[in-house]
Amino acid sequence: MDAVRALRDVSPTPFWLDDPGRPEATSALVGNVRCDLLVVGGGYSGLWTALIAKERDPSCDVVLVEGEEIGWAASGRNGGFCESSLTHGLGNGFERWPDELARLERLGETNLQEMEDAIGRHGIDCDWERTGALDVATEPHHLAELRELAELSARYGAERTLLDADETRAEISSPTFLGALRDDSTAMLNPARLAWGLKRACLGLGVRVHERTRAVSVEESGAGISVRTPYGSVLAGRVALATNAFPSLLKRHRLYTVPVYDYALMTQPLTAGQLASVGWRSRRGFSDAANQFHYVRLSADNRILWGGYDTLYHFRGKVRAEHDQRPETFATLARHFFRTFPQLEDLRFTHAWGGAIDTCTRFSAFFDTTHRGRVAYAAGYTGLGVGATRFGAEVMLDLLAGASTERTRLEMVRRKPLPFPPEPARWAGIQATRWSLARADRQAGRRNLWLKGLDRLGLGFGS
């Protein structure tokens, strides 16, 4: 079949944001205000920071400013995989923090449960399902990699189960599946509704939320921090920066992250017959074990989200709306979809979208403070921020309070990743890495000299 024909009626809109329940934006900040804590950014990182700050201290006066609308960017258009990992997977965590990995795994499990508890406590309707997930082998060399990961999981008490080809296809029927590693600590959710629910919870606790209010600058002002906006300013005792893929207000922070573009498709709802042909009774999401991997899951109304594979960086890290649509990537994704699910040849795609996420050289979040401890930031989540941003919010609040906690004593929190080089070396290095990873996928996982050199430097470009 011609897979591209399935894109003929596609809407260039993130599926999750195409929702009649999308709330109205709050008013922009006009004039000069004061507060105890200012949160800059209205994605998950900022929303969790504002919410937890109020839960810790209801008397804390919190203001949150967002340049567009709550959840309009990565927090509203991601795949909705909520993993317990704080380290972008067990393997990445082991390479970087083997001595504290058991603690990081425990903190991640606790964070996921606390997230589920908060969603219930605040009545957030976001289609939360603790389904678990599969890491699927689609090439023979993936099987050995998954066995190694299963052995590593057992060492650290993580719940992972190896499945053979028949067991995997009993979970989700695809002729391309050769085996899988099952993880029972992942939830699926509607990402936009989570963001909107967190917004409602923040407003309910008294957080002053101002959308369409871009923070322009940050500087010390007496005993506080002044943040200028287009129509006014905020004088705050403390500031949490949660801008992630977008240029930080701190120039030195910008060296540590780059924005990369990720893309996804959403299908029509599957009929009962189509769903039966795929199986998928457990509703687990899955990703494949390639370097250029796909992430896939069912929505609440039994659509299939099919995303990933292409991850693109634009010269000088430009974040622009025109990059959100890339027909050649959508065509590639469509062909990969029908190769995986040939039994769904009559299915069509309804939505196609993309957008920027941030990444850093260690693939997981990093943290720091500036302005004599009165400004904190967290960034670098690299696509695994749905769950980890809540942990990052707690870290930022601990740092702003000057508190020594189990979180702030982590090496992961105390040390930052290596910065990216300036352009044009940055662009050239990222392109060489993308090419090398694709080549490794074609050559049974064998890493070339470029990737091996990065491994020796501790940059660990593994996905």
N, C-alpha and C positions, 0 to 999 in steps of 0.2 A: 504494500500500500504506500501511497504518498503521504508520509507523516505530516508534511507541512500543511496539507489540506485541513487538518484538524485545528489549525490556527486561524481559519478564515473569518470567524466571527468573534475573535478574541477582543476583550476590552483592555486597554492599556492602563489598568488601575489595579492597585493591590487589592486582592479579594477581601481581606479582612476589613479594609477601610471603606469598602463599598457596602455600607450597612446603614439601613434607615434609622438605626438606634444611635448613630453617631451624635454625640452631644454638641451643643452649641459652645463656641469658644467663649471664655471669659473675657472681660474688657482688658485693654492694654493699660499698663501703668502710666499714669499722668501725674506729674508733680514729684515732689521729693518726700520720701518716706524713710522711717527708721524701723529696724527690727533686730531681734537677737541673732537670727540665722537667715541668711539668704542662700537659696539654692538656685543655681543657674543651669537650666536644662530640664525639659519636661518629658524625658523618656523614663525608662524604668529606673535608672540610676538616681535621677533627681527625685522622682516620685517616692521611691522607697526611703530616700534620705529624709525628705520632708515628713513622711508618715511616721517613721520610726522616731524621729526627733520629738514629735508631738506625743507619741506613746510613751517615750521615756520621761518627758517632762511636759505635761499639758499646759504649763504656764509659759513655755517657750514661744515667743512670737516669731513665726516662720513665714517668710515670703518666698514664693517660687516664681521665677520668670522663665518664659519659653518664647523663643523667637518666632515660631509658627504656631501650631496647635499641638495639644498634648497627644503624643503617640503617633504623630504624622510620619516620622522617619523610621529608623530600624525597629523601634519598639512596637510599631503598629503593622509592620509588613514582614516580619520574620516568619520562620517556619512553625513556630509555636512548640518547639522542643524545649522542655524545661528539665535540664539534667542536674544531678547532684554535684557533679565535678566542678571544683573551683579552679582547676589547673588545665583546662582544655583537654581533658582525658587523662586516664591513669598513666599511659605511657609518657606523655609530655611531663606530667608531674614527677615521675620517677627519674627522668633524665635531669631534672633541675633541682628537685628538693627531696632526694631519697630519704634523708634522715627525718624529715617531718611529714612524709607522705601519709602515714597512718593517721596523724592528727588532721591533716588537710581533708582526707576522706571522711573522717568522723565529723568534722566541722561542716563539710558539704552536705552530708546526710541530715544533720541537724538543721541546717539552713533550709533545705528543701521542705522538711516537715514544718518548720516555722512559717515558711511561705504558704504552705497549704492551710495552716491554722489561721493565718491572717486573712486569706481569701474567704474562709468560712466565717471568721469573726466579723468581717466588714460586709458580708453578703455580696461578694463580687461574683457576678455571673459571667464566667469566662470559659465554660465548657471544660473545666479541669478534669482530667482522667489520668490516674496513675497506671498507665498501660505497660510501662517498660518499653524497651527498644531493642532492636537487633543491629549488630554490626555484621554486614553480610559479605561473604567471599564470593566474588564473581570471576576470579582467576585462580588457578591452582596455587600460586605462591602466596595468596592471601591466607590460605588455610594454615600455613606455618606461622604467619604473623599473628593470627587469632589464637593459635595454641600458646604462643609465647605470652600474649596478653592475658589469657586465661590463667596461666601459671603465675604471672605477676599479680593478678587479682586475688588469687588464693593466698598469696603471701601477705596481702594487706587486708584480708577479711572482707573484700568486696564481693557482692553477689553477682557472679557471672557464670553462665552455663554454656558449654560448647554444644552445638547442634550439628549433626551431619546433614548431608544434602536432603535426605528424605524428611528429617525432622524440620528442617528449615522450610521446605516447600509445603509441609503440612501447616506451617504458620502462615506463609504467604506464597502463593503458587506462581513461580517464575522459572522458566527453563534455564535462566542464567545463574541461578543460585546454587552454589556448591557446598555451602555450610554457613554457620553464623555463630556469633557470640551473643548470648542473650543477657541483657542488663535489666534488672527489675526495679531500678531506682530512678526511672525517668517518667515524667508526666507530659501529657499533651494538653495544649490549651489554645484558646483563641487569643492571639497576642494583642490585638487592638482593644478587645473588651477588657483584658487585664489592665491595660494602660488607662482606659476610661474609668474602670472601677477604682483604681488607685487614686485617680483624680477626685472622684466623688468622695472617697474615704478621707482624703486630705481636706477637702472643703468641709466635710462634716466635723472634722476635728479642729477647724478654725484656721487652717493654712490659707493665707491670701495668695491665690493663684492668678497670675496675669499672663495671658497668652498674647501672641503677636507683640512681644516685648523683647527685643534683642538686647542682650548685654553688650556694651560697646567697649568698656575699659574697666580695669580694676586697679585701685591704688590705695595706699594707706592714707587715712585721714584722721589725725589725732589718735584716739584710742580705738578707732574702728576702721572698717574697710569701706571705701566708697566705690560703688559700681554704677557707672553712667549708662543710661538707656536713652532711646531716641527722644522721649518726651519727659524725662525726669532723671531721678537717680535714687539709689538705695544706700543708706548708711547702715551697715550691719556690724554687729559684734564679731560674727564669724561668717565665712562664705564657703560653700561647697560647690565646686565646679564639676558638672556632670554633662559635658558637651560631647565627649566621645569622638565620633568621626569628624566633627566640625572643628574648625580652627580654634584652638584654645585661646583664652584671654592672656595666657602666660606664654610668651614667645619661646622660652627655653623648654617648655612642655612639648612644643610642636615637633621637636626633633625625635620624640619617642614613638610617635604613631604615624601611620599613613592610612588614608581612606582607600578601601578597595570595594569594587562593585560586585554584587552577588545578584543572581536572577532566579526567578521561579515561575512556574505555570500552575494553574488550578483547572481541574476538569469539571465537566458537568457532574451532578450527583449520579452515582452508579445505580442502575436498576438492581432489583433483587437478584436477577439472573447474572448480571455482570459481577456483583459482589460475591456471589456464590462461586463463580469461575475463578476468582482470585483467592477465596478462602478468607483469611484475615480476620478470623473470629476474635482473636485476642486484641485486635486494633493497635498492636504495637507499631510505633514508627520504626523506620530503618534508615540506615545509611550504608553505602558500600565502602569497602576497605581500600579503595584506590586513593592515590594522592589527589587526583581531581575527582572528588567524590560527589555523589548525589545524596540529598536528604529527602525522605519521602514519608508521608503520613496521611491518614484519613481525617477529614474534618468531621464535625458533629453531624452534618447532613450527608456523609458518605461521598464526598468528593475526594479526589486524590491530589494532594499538593506534591509537585515534582520540582525540586530546586537543586541548585548547586552547579557543580562541574566547572564552568567558567568563573574565574575570579580575576577581575581586571583592575589594574592601576593605571591612572592617567597622569601624564607628565605634570610635575609640580603639585600633584595631589589635588587637582581641581575637583570640587564637589558641585556638580551642576545638574539641573533637572533633565537636561537632554541626555545625560548618561543613563537615566533610569530605564530607557527603552533601547534594546539591542536586538533587532530581528534575527541576525545571524546566530546569536546565542539561543534565542527561542526556538529556531529551527533545529539546532543541534539537540536541545533538550527534548523536543518532540520526537525526533528520531530515536533517541535513547529510551524514551518512555515506551514506545511500541516494540522495541527490541526486548525490553524487560517484560512487558505484558502484551504479547501478541494476541491474546484472547480478547483484548479490549479494542480491537481495530475500529469499531464503530463509535468509540468515545470521542468527544470533542473538548477542546479547551475553551474556557470562558474568560479567563483573566491571565494576563502576562505582565510581569513587573520586575523591577530591579531597584537597587538603591545601595547607598554607601554604608559600610560598616568600618569600624576601626580595627587595626591590627598593630601589633608591636613585635619585636624580634624574639620574644619568648612565648607568644601566642596566648597569653593569659594576662589578667588584669595586673596593673601595678598602681602604686599609691605614693603620695608624697604630700608635704605641706610647704608653704612658703609664707612670706609676709609675717615672719616671726610666729609661725604656728597658727595664724588666724585664717588662713586660706588652705583648704585641702582639696585634693583632686584624685579621681580614679579614672582609669581609661585602659584601653587595650584588650577588651573582652573577646575580640576575634570571633564573633558569631555565637559564642556560648554565654551571652549575657542575660538570658531570660531568668535563670536562677541565680547566677553569680553576682548580678548587680545588687541583689538584696544584701548579700554578704559584704560587697563593696561599700554599700551605704553605711553599714554598721562600722566598718573600718574607718571611713571618713569621720563619722561622728565621734568615735573613740579618739582619733588623732586630734580633732578640734578641741576635745575636752582635755587633752593632755594626759589621757588615761593609759596606764600600762595594763593591757589585757592579753588574753591568750591570742587574740587576733593580731594585735599590734606587735607582739613579740615574734611573730612568724618571720622567717627569713624572706618569704615571699612578699611580705609587706615592707620589710626594712630595706630591701634592695630593689633597685630599678633595673630594667633591661638595658642592653646596649642601644644607643641611639642609632637611627638611620643616618647614612651619609648625606651630604647635600646633593642637589641636582647638579649635573646629569648622572652622577654615579648612582644615586638612589634608583632612578628609573631603569638604568642599565642593569643594576644588580637584581631588581625585582623581575625584569623580563628574563634574565638568564636563569633565575630560579624557577620561574613558571615553565620555561622550556625544558629545563632539566627534570622537573617533576613529571611532566607529561612523557618525557622520554623514559623515565623509570617505570611508569605505568606500562609502556609498550614493551619493556625489556625485563619482565618478570621481577620488577622491584629493584633492579640493580641501580645503585646510585653512582653517578659519575663523579669526576674529580671536583667539580664545583660544589656539589652537595656534600661530599665528604669533607671538603674544606670548611664549609659552613658548620658542619657537625663538630669539627675540631674547635671552632671558635665559640661553640656553645649557642649557636643561633638556631639550630635544630629545625630547619624547615622540613617538616615531615608531612604536612597536609595543606 
